[in-house]
Amino acid sequence: MKLVPKSVEKGFLAATTPAVTRLIRSGVSPNLLTTVGALVVLASAVAFGSGWIRLGGGLLLFSGVVDTLDGQVARLGGKTTRFGAFYDSTLDRVGDGATFFGIAIWLLTTPGVDRPILWTVVCMVAVLSAFTVSYQRARAEGLGLECKVGIAQRAERLIGVGLPTLLLGAGPGGIVLQVVVAIMALLSSITVVQRFVYVYQVADEA
């Protein structure tokens, strides 16, 4: 089960196909798109940390679009490489950490935020669980198992953080950011358990 339905994913991929075709014809490298996406995520983190919350949310959502494009350009353009997959995965983890790091800085340094230390810890839990979710998939694939199960994967994290912050900003006393990081920490932790149980069930059957 995923929060973003397959039908929505397919619709989004279909909508971006013309852009992917133009990028392939222009000879744009998937690794270049990966780099651009990572730079946008870092800009988003800086925006969050500086208090430009809506800008941070918008940039985070845009980085998700770029992240989708690099994979499609690689696959449809016949440019899939092992290094490209490694590079993309590495920068995705940098982006995950930077996003919650930026949010934690804002919650920790902004006057009027209730219990900033607590919410900084919640951000750390969100980062740890997000990293663990990604590690579980990579480790399972290293064992010859496909592991894409879970309620909150990268797309859900991008949308779950980016959309509410773009539309609502930080909220009074940072309440929107607090709710967002709490939900992301919870959903990612649930996904960790889901993947653990899944691999436990199928590992000896493979």
Phi, psi and omega in degrees: 000134177232152179288328177266111183297154178301325181297323178292318178300314181296321178296319179294317179297321178295321181292330182269357182303316178301319178294320178297317179300317179295320179295318179297315180296330180278355178076023180289132181282138174303324180293329175295317178296322177299317179296315179300315179301318180294320179295323177294320177298317179296321176297322176298316180298319177297319179297315178301311183295333181270356178095004177269072193293315180296320177298318178300317178296318179296317179294323179296317177296319179296323179297328177294323177296313180297321180297325176290320182297320184296321178293320180292319178297320179295315184287307185287334180269002180066033183245023179289127178226159177294319179296321179299318178295318178295316181297315180297315181296320180297312182290332174298319180291322175301317180296317178302312181294317182297320181301307182287334175295315178298316179297318180298320179300316180296314181295328183280332189249353184270126178298144177093354177277124181283132177051061183298325180296316179302315184287334173293320176296319178298320176299320179295321177296319179298317179295312182300316181291322178297317178297320181294320177303313181292320179297319181301317179296314181297317181292320179296317179296327176295337177265005179085019180245140174272131184223081179246017181282164175127147186284332184227100175256195188298318181299319179295324179293317180297313181291319183296330176268315188290316187293308180296325180287326176295317185279325190244347185072207182279333184081165180301125180064016180079020186299322180296314179296321180298314179296318181299310183291327178295315180295317180295321177296318180294310183295321179292323177294321176297320179296322176303313180294317180300317181289324177298313180297318181298311181294322176302321184285325188256348187301314183279353178270340184286000000 
